[in-house]
Amino acid sequence: MAAPKSQLGKQQEQLAWMLLAPTILIMLIVAAWPLYKAVSISFTNERLGKPGQSEYVGLENYTKILLPKFDDDGSISRKSNGDIRWGDDDWWDSVSNTLWLTFISVILETVLGLGIALVLHSKFKGRGFLRTAVLVPWAVPTVVSARMWAWMYNDVFGVYNDMLLRLGVIDSPIAWLANKQTALAAIIAMEVWKTTPFMALLLLAGLQIIPGDIYEAADIDGASKIQQFFSITLPLVRPAIFVALIFRTLDALRIFDAIKVMTNGGSGTETMATLAYKNLFDFQKLGYGSAMSVVIFFIITIFVVSYVTTFDIQETA
Amino acid sequence: MSRKQKEILQNILFYGLLVVICFYLLFPFYWAIVSSFKSSSDIFAVPVQYFPTNPTIEPYQKVYANGDFMKGLLNSTIVSFSVTALSLSIGAFAAYALGRLPFRGKNTILYTILAMTMFPSIAIVGSLFTFIRNPCVIVALDCSEQLPLFNTKLALVLTYLIFTLPFTTWVLTNFFKSLPSELEQAAMVDGATPFQTFYMILLPLTMPALITTGLLAFILAWNEFLFAMTFTLDFQARTVQPAIAFFSGQDAREIPWNTIMAASVIVTVPLIVMVLFFQRRIVDGLTAGAVKG
């Protein structure tokens, strides 16, 4: 776009910056400055509640978080079973938990979401009701759904144990959230329930822009419904799936509320965000926790950039 | 099997699938409601009662008598309305500039705002805490005494703008873009200034989009937990989400699940009502925030 040189153009450009000024100012104060500050604190050993008493420690926080431990002779330190000893084992555990949680929940949401979207896309009696029902899990605040599910997962009085016992799936009640084998899966199940609606609605929007006459033509050519799904629906809804995937991946990588409320990171459910929060506020290690925050920010940024660039491609296409 | 039979079978399968989907989506909320009407002894009955045999409103009375929770409810209402009003008014100005006016650097700002809608709060919660405790830290001064932000609703309103403002700006920008340009041309021919065009022609047309965006911004603010928990100390400012998260009984060994579920239902019902009334708008807003260019 060429810069307008006319009187009107100047007037418009001036007005534009005036209208943008409050937004830019607020974003500088509440987002840009804190981000700059987080980076600068991350190079210190500052403790919460003791401002001005910190020392510059360079990259020490980062190397402790990200790198393996080294023995005195300079070789990588290993545990007796041969595993590498990391500077902060909790960090890498939390990364692995977060990635598993993200990967599994996003796949399940996409499959379930696509299924529900396809059902919603067909015509039937009671479609309005289903449309509304889909929004219910989405409308329940995360903290509330976390407590709702924690109650359902209760080992003695929980409804899930009761159901599974009645169905004969399990012989004795399971402490879903206290058990290392089940806690992460239990949280994933809650996440999937909570976020499938969002996925379904995004995918439904994608389905609705596919023109109906393509299917009519396919019917005339004698293509089966299954053939139509794989050769028409899936390719055409792919951009919507992709955008929804990245959106949900970003959300899942940031997961905090549900974990904090359901397990507080216990029984093998610590995620990057809950661990950073623990370091910042429970252990009061502002410098160390900030370094973790910055690492999380970079991981998220990689996904955001890929999202924004996809958006660009879509717009110009 | 005749064609007719096949059709009936297909219908049965389809409606069977619908029942399964509805059960999956609604059961947890049904369970919260059922639990919220159980007495303190029924809630711990084994085996579990799937329908309350002696429904009681006792848990709701307990929530009502819980001063902290009620204060939290009030704080949430005040904070969410303020944030929504602020981000709509500020965001509408910015969105008009981004959607309708030509100026250099527009794309950079547009993409920054899109990226900001996905800003991870956890990345700045620590440094933001130092700002809330002492707002003058930005200019390296100490005014924690003169300008106490910590444990105030203002702190929450201010920090919630991080996620509501980019969101409202982005969705409204797309809305402004979609309006026909003849509108402004006609106004200009009639001698209106750009600001008059915005204020008198475009803003009234924007009402539906403002309502949609406002609803979603309100929900975002109402559901926020991380900042609400970190930047407040007590229920002078604390909202209802941390209240629910940390709700516990007098006796630490026995969690009052029926009261917690009653509180959960109370917090969720306004949102469900909103969803029922504004279903179309909310779905449009959600998809506009994510999919449409």
Interface residues (C-beta under 8 A of the other chain):
Chain A: M1 A3 P4 L8 G9 Q11 Q12 E13 L15 A16 W17 L19 L20 P22 T23 I24 I26 M27 I29 V30 A31 W33 P34 L35 K37 A38 I41 L48 P51 I116 V119 F124 G126 F129 L130 R131 T132 A133 V134 L135 V136 P137 W138 A139 V140 P141 T142 V143 V144 S145 A146 R147 M148 W149 W151 M152 N154 V156 F157 G158 V159 D162 W193 P197 F198 L201 L202 A205 G206 A240 V243 A244 F247 L250 L253 R254 F256 D257 K260 V261 M272 A273 A276 Y277 L280 F281 L286 G289 S290 S293 V294 I296 F297 I300 T301 F303 V304 V305 Y307 V308 F311 D312 Q314 E315
Chain B: F14 L17 L18 I21 C22 Y24 L25 L26 P28 F29 W31 A32 S35 I43 F44 A45 V46 P47 V48 Y50 I90 G91 F93 A94 Y96 A97 L98 L101 P102 F103 R104 K106 I109 Y111 I113 L114 A115 M116 M118 F119 P120 S121 I122 A123 I124 V125 G126 S127 L128 F129 T130 F131 N134 V137 I138 L158 T159 L161 I162 L165 P166 T169 M188 T193 P194 F195 I219 W222 N223 F225 L226 T230 Q241 P242 I244 A245 F247 W257 I260 M261 S264 V267 T268 L271 I272 M274 V275 L276 Q279 I282 V283 L286 T287 A290 V291 G293
